[in-house]
Each structure stands twice: as C-alpha cells, then as structure tokens.
Amino acid sequence: MIRYCQVIIAFTIACFSFSGHVQAEGYLTSIGKGANQIPVVVVKGTPYEMGKKQGELIKQDASQMIHSLMKKVQTAAPERCSNAHLDAAWKSIAPHTDPRFKEELRGFAEGTGMSLKMLQRAHAMPVVMDYSCSSIAAWGAATKDGHLYQTRNLDWTMSLGVQDYPCICVYIPKEGVPHVNVTFAGFIGANTGMNAKGIVLSEMGDSPGKDYPFDMNGVHFTTLFRHVMYDAHSLEQAIDIFKSAKRMKKYHYVVGDGANLRAVKMLAHAPNLVIWSDNDPKDELAPQVMKNLVYQDEGRGAFQPLQKVYGKIGAPEMIDIACQIPIKGGNVLDVVYDATALELWVSYAKKQKEAYQRPFVHFKLKDYLK
C-alpha cells in the first residue's frame, strides 16, 4: 500500500509553466484506521501540476495498480483490451476529452514515471468494457434534515483487484471548483465524485456485451464527470454540460445539487438524453416514484426500503439501503454522500470481501479546503 505518515506531511514546490513560476502544493494523508485505512491525496495547482504531484505522492501504488490491471484485463479480454484496441479507443475519445484531463494525465505520467501511452490505455479500458451499478438521491421532505443524500454503488469485477488500491483525491485547481474523486490509485477518471458547490455524480452502465463493438466517438463519463466537477456551480450548469457533451454508449446518471436541494436522473443512451425529476409520472420506474427522490436500482428492490424510511433518511439509512442493492459478487465500491454538508461515507472492497460487507469510513471535504 501507499507509504505515508500518520501525521500530514505538507510541502510546497515551485513549478515552471508557460505563465511563469506558480506554486503547486500536495500532501498525502489518510482516513480510517487499520484495515479500514484509506489514503487521501490533496493537490493544488494547474491540471498538469496536480497530476504530477499526485503521481509523485502515490507512485508505488499507482504503478502497481496500473500494471496489474492491464495484465489482468488483457488476459481476460484479449480482443477488447489489446494495445491496438485501447489505442484506437483513446484516439476516438481524445478529441472530445477535456484538455485539463489530458494535461493532468500528462503530469501524472511524469510524476509516476509510467509512460503516457500506458496510462492512456488504462483510462481507455472502461470505454471498451461494460459494467452496471445503482444510485439513489433523496432530499427535502424525504430526509431527516432536508439535506441531499446520494448513493453510488460501483459494481464491476472483483477479480481485477482494483479494490486493493483505494485512493481519495482532493483537487484544488488554480481555476475551477475544488472537488473530490473517490477512485483507485492510478485512475484519475471519476466513477463518482462531489465538488465544493455540492454537485454529486453517480453512474450506471447500460451497454451490454452484445452491443460491442461500441461507438466510441464521444466523451466517456469518467472524464465527463471530472469536467462537471470542475465547472458546475449548480444542477442547471451540470445538466447543460451533459447536454452539450458528445456522449457515447448507454448510461444512467444521477446528478444531485446539495446546495439547492435538487436532483435528477438521466437516461443517456447516446445520442438521446432523457431527464426525469422527482415524482415524475413519466419516470421509467413509475408508479414506484416519490417526491424529493430519484433512483435507479435496476430492479434490485430499493423502493420498499425507501418507503419505510421516507422522511427519516440520513447517512445510516442510505448506507443500509445501498448495502441491500449491490450486484453481489462484483461490489467494488460504495459511497454515500451528504452533498449539503459536503461529507461522504465510503467503503472499498478488500481482497474478495465486497464493499457492502465492510465498514464505511467518514470523510469531510471541507477539512481539506481550509
């Protein structure tokens, strides 16, 4: 695992950029204890500087995770994940990918010493794969305190071992909104995350294996999420980013706004985008819908438990329901957000013990923005 001290070790370095000398900062700390300890990386600066510093701080774990992941996926899926196919996927998504992400990845390559080509292939890997998840967002009258709570179950493939490299990264960009990416060491794309304006993001994959080869001429959600977290100050701005993106494949998204207490569910089957608000009679799950609540559980039974705790929902209730609806056998990561208070509770799988079976660790974004 990542080597770091229990006491935060902070330092500042001067980096030269085209605009002159600027200050880039970074440090490594952790939350949780013992077997439940999770590394937390905090970086500040331009995208390139943040990527480079993050790479330096988690070099060992990032290198191990990426090399192990690539070896496993290329063995398990030699056609989809061959170097040639991954290079083609990156070439397809690159024109639609936020330049800040590409700059961060370039810095990350330098910081870790890994080749940029290998990192591009690793970040193109989710583009060619298929997986499925779930999410719930509740707020206002549905919750005990009016806060917006949102879940994110990441159900993927335990055999790839990414769960053994947990990493939470806090970005404080020179330009843009600070945000947190709940991820794995070496992967700077976002499967889920929250920014300092209370925008919180969850995803569910809908592209089955029979749809392969996928149309990859667009932006993948893992980089689109980073774009949203950088720029969205409100739910409306987040929705506008999704609408204007050249989307690809088939997904559901749940997008919450903890400051303005709203959330929507999106059916994003490219090129179409359908958006449902709470209690919408046109929602695909109607009539099993409620006021101040949106969700997509792919039929795994969230509605009745939500009815039972309606009006009393807080973090413990959301954790309980999130742990009832994962795809067992592939539950790699679970997160519950309080997007109003800018807090989250996170559980990573460990070895072959799934996330829903393990303790959740508390994280407060505001503690890292002081």
Summary of the structure (lengths in Angstrom):
residues: 370
radius of gyration: 19.2
end to end distance: 27.3
largest distance: 58.4
contacts: 1360
relative contact order: 0.15
helix: 34%
strand: 33%
